[in-house]
């Protein structure tokens, strides 16, 4: 680290969470470095970082609540970027659905088919099934349902990390669910990934009571997992894996005194 180019940011706040404040700095595009005790901030960004962090802390103190997921703490540019990127990403689901109509073989080739995966080793289906949907209501429902959680997570975790976690954990959730349901199981749809996002959201929101956060998430799961052809198992495992990943992310951001 080139020390002359960096300035230490020190404060006397009683509840200083480096993981939380790194979100604020990342969202603002401010260069920072954590050495285990203090934040080092690029000299050219220090004045702005100091102003923004003190304003953030002032708002938290004034409201007496966690402000992690308060949109007003993010610049218009960052919110606009998250909006555009997530819109484009979710639009791929619509494009994939249109492709299914013109190329029907895609559904047979990409659907999660237990026999094809277990017997023939076509593990890619655990992922490609996320891109398929049975009808317009199915795909539009998943796009609308997922957007809010993905947008909010992208502001705090970054677009790349959010989608990497959501897609990889959804693929894993499909695999775990298949272990229980076996050869005859078939499924398709992005909803497994949607519930990974829900699980991540309720834990990265940094609720002080993870039990209540988990209970709220499970209630949400029950409310939106109805329907004759709904794969409740994949929804459940998606939520569980997202919830656990969120806890791990929070733990990594906690620095012992």
C-alpha positions as CSV (number, residue, x, y, z in Angstrom):
1,X,0.0,0.0,0.0
2,X,1.4,3.4,-1.0
3,X,0.7,5.1,2.4
4,X,1.1,8.8,1.3
5,X,-1.8,8.3,-1.1
6,X,-4.1,6.9,1.7
7,X,-5.5,8.6,4.8
8,X,-6.9,6.7,7.8
9,X,-10.5,7.2,8.7
10,X,-11.0,6.9,12.4
11,X,-14.1,7.5,14.5
12,X,-15.5,7.0,18.0
13,X,-18.8,5.6,17.0
14,X,-19.9,2.8,19.4
15,X,-21.4,0.6,16.7
16,X,-19.0,0.8,13.9
17,X,-19.4,-2.1,11.5
18,X,-16.7,-2.1,8.8
19,X,-18.8,-4.4,6.6
20,X,-21.7,-2.0,6.7
21,X,-19.7,1.1,6.0
22,X,-17.8,-0.6,3.2
23,X,-21.2,-1.0,1.4
24,X,-21.6,2.8,1.6
25,X,-18.1,3.4,0.2
26,X,-18.5,0.9,-2.6
27,X,-21.9,2.3,-3.5
28,X,-20.3,5.7,-3.8
29,X,-17.4,4.4,-5.9
30,X,-14.8,5.5,-3.2
31,X,-11.5,3.6,-3.0
32,X,-10.9,2.2,0.5
33,X,-8.7,-0.4,2.3
34,X,-9.4,-2.1,5.6
35,X,-6.3,-3.1,7.7
36,X,-8.3,-4.7,10.5
37,X,-8.5,-1.6,12.6
38,X,-9.2,1.4,10.5
39,X,-10.3,2.3,7.0
40,X,-7.7,3.8,4.7
41,X,-9.2,6.0,2.0
42,X,-7.6,7.4,-1.1
43,X,-6.6,11.0,-0.3
44,X,-8.5,12.3,-3.3
45,X,-11.7,10.7,-2.0
46,X,-11.2,11.3,1.7
47,X,-13.2,14.5,2.1
48,X,-16.1,13.1,0.3
49,X,-16.0,9.8,2.1
50,X,-15.8,11.6,5.5
51,X,-18.9,13.7,4.6
52,X,-20.9,10.8,3.3
53,X,-20.1,8.4,6.2
54,X,-20.8,11.1,8.9
55,X,-24.1,11.9,7.1
56,X,-24.9,8.2,7.0
57,X,-24.2,7.8,10.7
58,X,-26.2,10.9,11.6
59,X,-29.2,9.5,9.8
60,X,-28.9,6.2,11.6
61,X,-28.6,7.9,15.0
62,X,-31.6,10.1,14.2
63,X,-33.8,7.3,13.2
64,X,-32.5,4.8,15.8
65,X,-32.7,2.1,13.2
66,X,-30.4,0.1,10.9
67,X,-30.1,2.0,7.7
68,X,-28.4,-0.7,5.6
69,X,-31.2,-1.0,3.1
70,X,-32.3,2.7,3.0
71,X,-32.1,3.7,-0.7
72,X,-31.4,7.4,0.1
73,X,-27.9,6.4,1.1
74,X,-27.1,5.6,-2.5
75,X,-26.4,8.0,-5.2
76,X,-28.7,8.4,-8.2
77,X,-26.0,7.1,-10.4
78,X,-25.6,3.8,-8.4
79,X,-29.3,3.3,-8.2
80,X,-29.7,3.9,-12.0
81,X,-26.8,1.5,-12.7
82,X,-28.4,-1.2,-10.6
83,X,-31.8,-0.6,-12.2
84,X,-30.4,-0.9,-15.7
85,X,-28.2,-4.0,-15.1
86,X,-30.8,-6.0,-13.3
87,X,-33.4,-5.1,-16.0
88,X,-31.1,-6.3,-18.7
89,X,-30.2,-9.5,-16.7
90,X,-33.9,-10.3,-16.1
91,X,-34.7,-9.5,-19.7
92,X,-32.7,-12.6,-20.7
93,X,-35.4,-14.7,-19.1
94,X,-37.9,-13.2,-21.5
95,X,-35.6,-13.7,-24.4
96,X,-35.1,-17.3,-23.4
97,X,-38.9,-17.8,-23.2
98,X,-39.4,-16.4,-26.6
99,X,-36.6,-18.7,-27.9
100,X,-38.5,-21.7,-26.4
101,X,-41.5,-20.8,-28.6
102,X,-39.4,-20.8,-31.8
103,X,-37.1,-23.6,-30.8
104,X,-39.2,-26.2,-28.8
105,X,-36.2,-28.5,-28.5
106,X,-34.7,-26.1,-26.0
107,X,-37.2,-27.1,-23.4
108,X,-36.4,-30.8,-23.8
109,X,-32.6,-30.1,-23.9
110,X,-32.5,-27.7,-20.9
111,X,-35.2,-28.8,-18.5
112,X,-34.2,-30.3,-15.1
113,X,-34.7,-34.0,-15.8
114,X,-33.7,-36.3,-13.0
115,X,-33.0,-39.3,-15.2
116,X,-30.9,-37.3,-17.7
117,X,-28.9,-35.8,-14.9
118,X,-28.4,-38.8,-12.6
119,X,-28.0,-41.5,-15.3
120,X,-26.5,-39.6,-18.1
121,X,-24.5,-37.0,-16.2
122,X,-26.1,-33.9,-17.8
123,X,-25.5,-31.7,-14.8
124,X,-25.7,-28.5,-16.9
125,X,-29.5,-28.9,-16.7
126,X,-29.4,-27.9,-13.0
127,X,-28.5,-24.4,-14.3
128,X,-30.2,-24.2,-17.7
129,X,-33.6,-25.1,-16.1
130,X,-33.5,-21.7,-14.4
131,X,-33.8,-20.1,-17.8
132,X,-37.0,-22.0,-18.9
133,X,-40.6,-21.2,-18.1
134,X,-43.9,-23.0,-19.0
135,X,-46.0,-20.0,-20.0
136,X,-46.0,-16.1,-20.1
137,X,-47.5,-15.8,-16.6
138,X,-44.8,-18.0,-15.2
139,X,-41.9,-16.0,-16.7
140,X,-43.4,-12.6,-16.0
141,X,-44.2,-13.6,-12.4
142,X,-40.6,-14.6,-11.8
143,X,-39.3,-11.4,-13.4
144,X,-41.5,-9.1,-11.3
145,X,-41.1,-11.1,-8.1
146,X,-37.3,-11.3,-8.4
147,X,-36.5,-7.7,-9.4
148,X,-37.0,-6.0,-6.0
149,X,-34.6,-8.4,-4.2
150,X,-32.0,-8.4,-6.9
151,X,-32.0,-4.7,-7.2
152,X,-31.6,-4.1,-3.5
153,X,-28.9,-6.8,-3.2
154,X,-27.0,-5.3,-6.1
155,X,-26.7,-2.0,-4.4
156,X,-25.1,-3.6,-1.3
157,X,-23.2,-6.6,-2.7
158,X,-22.6,-5.3,-6.2
159,X,-24.3,-6.6,-9.4
160,X,-21.6,-9.2,-10.2
161,X,-21.4,-10.8,-6.8
162,X,-25.2,-10.8,-6.4
163,X,-25.8,-12.6,-9.6
164,X,-22.9,-15.0,-9.1
165,X,-24.3,-16.0,-5.7
166,X,-27.9,-16.2,-6.8
167,X,-27.2,-18.3,-9.9
168,X,-24.7,-20.6,-8.3
169,X,-26.7,-21.2,-5.2
170,X,-29.9,-21.8,-7.2
171,X,-28.0,-24.4,-9.3
172,X,-26.9,-26.0,-6.1
173,X,-30.4,-25.9,-4.6
174,X,-31.7,-27.7,-7.7
175,X,-29.1,-30.3,-7.1
176,X,-30.0,-30.7,-3.4
177,X,-33.7,-31.0,-4.2
178,X,-33.0,-33.6,-6.9
179,X,-31.2,-35.7,-4.3
180,X,-34.5,-36.0,-2.4
181,X,-36.8,-36.4,-5.4
182,X,-34.8,-38.7,-7.6
183,X,-35.0,-39.9,-11.2
184,X,-38.6,-39.0,-11.9
185,X,-38.2,-35.3,-10.9
186,X,-38.6,-32.6,-13.6
187,X,-38.7,-28.9,-13.1
188,X,-38.0,-25.5,-14.7
189,X,-38.1,-21.9,-13.8
190,X,-36.2,-19.0,-12.2
191,X,-38.1,-19.1,-9.0
192,X,-35.4,-21.2,-7.2
193,X,-33.0,-18.3,-7.8
194,X,-35.7,-15.9,-6.7
195,X,-35.8,-17.5,-3.3
196,X,-32.0,-17.6,-3.0
197,X,-32.3,-13.8,-3.4
198,X,-35.0,-13.7,-0.7
199,X,-32.7,-15.7,1.7
200,X,-29.8,-13.4,1.0
201,X,-31.9,-10.3,1.5
202,X,-33.3,-11.2,4.9
203,X,-29.8,-11.9,6.3
204,X,-27.8,-9.2,4.6
205,X,-30.4,-6.8,5.9
206,X,-28.5,-7.5,9.2
207,X,-31.5,-8.2,11.3
208,X,-30.6,-8.3,15.0
209,X,-32.7,-11.4,15.3
210,X,-31.8,-14.1,12.7
211,X,-34.6,-16.3,14.0
212,X,-37.2,-13.7,13.3
213,X,-35.6,-12.9,9.9
214,X,-35.7,-16.6,9.1
215,X,-39.3,-17.0,10.2
216,X,-40.3,-14.0,8.1
217,X,-38.6,-15.5,5.1
218,X,-40.3,-18.9,5.6
219,X,-43.7,-17.2,5.8
220,X,-42.9,-15.4,2.6
221,X,-41.9,-18.7,1.1
222,X,-45.2,-20.3,2.1
223,X,-47.2,-17.4,0.7
224,X,-45.5,-17.5,-2.7
225,X,-45.0,-21.2,-3.2
226,X,-48.6,-22.2,-4.0
227,X,-49.8,-23.7,-7.3
228,X,-50.3,-27.2,-8.6
229,X,-46.9,-27.3,-10.5
230,X,-44.8,-25.3,-8.1
231,X,-41.5,-27.0,-7.1
232,X,-41.7,-26.1,-3.4
233,X,-38.6,-28.2,-2.6
234,X,-36.4,-26.1,-4.8
235,X,-37.9,-22.9,-3.4
236,X,-37.1,-24.1,0.1
237,X,-33.5,-25.1,-0.6
238,X,-32.9,-21.9,-2.5
239,X,-34.1,-19.9,0.5
240,X,-32.0,-21.9,2.9
241,X,-28.8,-21.7,0.9
242,X,-29.4,-17.9,0.4
243,X,-30.0,-17.4,4.1
244,X,-26.9,-19.3,5.1
245,X,-24.8,-17.5,2.5
246,X,-26.0,-14.2,3.9
247,X,-25.0,-15.2,7.4
248,X,-21.5,-16.1,6.1
249,X,-21.2,-12.8,4.3
250,X,-22.1,-10.9,7.5
251,X,-19.7,-13.0,9.6
252,X,-16.8,-12.2,7.2
253,X,-17.5,-8.5,7.7
254,X,-17.4,-8.6,11.5
255,X,-14.1,-7.5,13.0
256,X,-13.3,-8.6,16.5
257,X,-12.5,-5.8,19.0
